[in-house]
Amino acid sequence: MPIAGLAEPTGVHRSTVRNPSSERLQGRMREMIEVISAAAELTGALDKAIDWYRN
């Protein structure tokens, strides 16, 4: 996924993605990783967990 493509799923503005030290971006990325990790544990497959999260 391109860097600019992270804006929509993380719920931040495109310009925020260009500032990796942004607290809001870091918090949203952390939340995404926690949810995807939990889904991966349940499904046993990271790719399925990512597909589930994106859809």
C-alpha positions in Angstrom: 0.0 0.0 0.0 1.4 3.4 -0.9 2.0 5.9 1.9 -0.7 8.1 0.5 -3.1 5.2 0.7 -2.8 5.1 4.4 -4.8 8.3 4.9 -8.2 6.8 4.3 -8.0 3.6 6.5 -6.3 5.5 9.3 -8.8 8.3 9.2 -6.3 11.1 8.9 -5.7 13.7 6.2 -3.2 12.9 3.4 -0.8 15.6 4.7 -0.8 14.0 8.1 0.5 10.7 6.6 3.6 12.6 5.4 4.5 13.4 9.1 5.2 10.0 10.7 5.7 11.6 14.1 2.1 12.8 14.2 0.5 11.5 17.4 -2.8 11.1 15.7 -1.3 9.0 12.9 0.7 6.9 15.4 -2.4 6.3 17.5 -4.6 5.2 14.5 -1.8 3.0 13.2 -1.5 1.4 16.6 -5.2 0.7 16.7 -5.2 -0.8 13.2 -2.3 -3.1 14.1 -4.0 -4.3 17.3 -7.3 -5.1 15.4 -5.5 -6.8 12.5 -3.3 -8.8 15.0 -6.4 -10.0 16.9 -8.1 -11.0 13.7 -5.0 -12.8 12.5 -5.0 -14.8 15.7 -8.6 -15.8 15.2 -8.3 -16.7 11.5 -4.8 -18.0 11.6 -3.8 -16.0 8.5 -2.5 -12.5 8.3 -3.7 -12.0 4.7 -7.3 -12.9 5.6 -7.2 -10.6 8.6 -6.0 -7.7 6.5 -8.7 -8.4 3.9 -11.3 -8.5 6.6 -10.1 -5.2 8.0 -10.0 -3.4 4.7 -13.5 -4.6 3.8 
